[in-house]
Amino acid sequence: MSGKIFKSARKWLAAAACVLLLGVTAPHAIAQGCAMCYQTAAASGAPVREALRHGILILLLPAISLFLGIFAYIYRRRNLAR
């Protein structure tokens, strides 16, 4: 019984460490934007900014779809080795 509790606690600790690491590194990742690209986007008109926002969302969809598909595949096959 204590082995199961130890494994569960270890999983929660690993998950908490990952969340903490992401929280610490996120501001650094956001700061990696290109200054020239930012200035060009800021100087453009409202239609261009709106198109840029839509483009970002459209490019985000395939990445999220792939991530969810791989996650679903792994989740379905989690007990196959047993």
N, C-alpha and C positions, 0 to 999 in steps of 0.2 A: 504494500500500500504506500509506504513512504517513497518507494522508487517512482511511482506514478506522480506523486505530489512534487517530487524533485524535478522530474521531467517537465511537468506543467509549469512550475515556477521558472525553470530555465527558459522555456519558450516565451513566457510573458516578459522575462528580463531581456531576451534578445529582441523582441518586438519593441519594447520600450526604448532600447538602445538605438534601434533603427529610426524610430520616430524622433528621438532626440538629435540624432545625427542629421536627419533631414531638416529639422528645425534650425539647426545651427548653420548648415551650409546653404539654405535657401536664399538668404540675402546676398550671398556671394554669387550665386548662380544668376540672380536677377540683375546684378551689377555688371554682367558681362556683355550688355548691349552695346552695339556699335554707336559711337557718338555721331558719326556722319549719317547713319541711317535714322537715328532719332531726330536729328535736326531736319532732315529731308521730310520725314513724316510729319513733324510738327509744323513745318512751313507750308505744307500742302493744304488744299482746300478741304471742306467738309466731305464732299463726295469721295475724294481719294482716301481720307481717313476711314470712312465707312466701308469702302471696298477692302482696305487693308484688314479691318476687323473681321469682315466676312471671310476673307482669304485665310486668316489664321484659324478661324473655326472650321472651315472646310478641310484644311490640312490636318487639323487635330482629329477629325473623325476616323480616318484610316488607322492612325496610331492607336487610338482607344479601342477600335474594333479588333485589331491584332492582339492587343494586350488581353482583352476580355476573352477572345477565342482561345488563346493559349492557356489562360487561367481556367477556363471551363474544361478544356481537354485534360489538364493536370488534375482538376478536381474529380472528374469522372473516373480517371484511371488510378486514383489514390490507393485503392485496396487491391489492385491487380496482383501485386507480388505476394500477397498473403495467401 
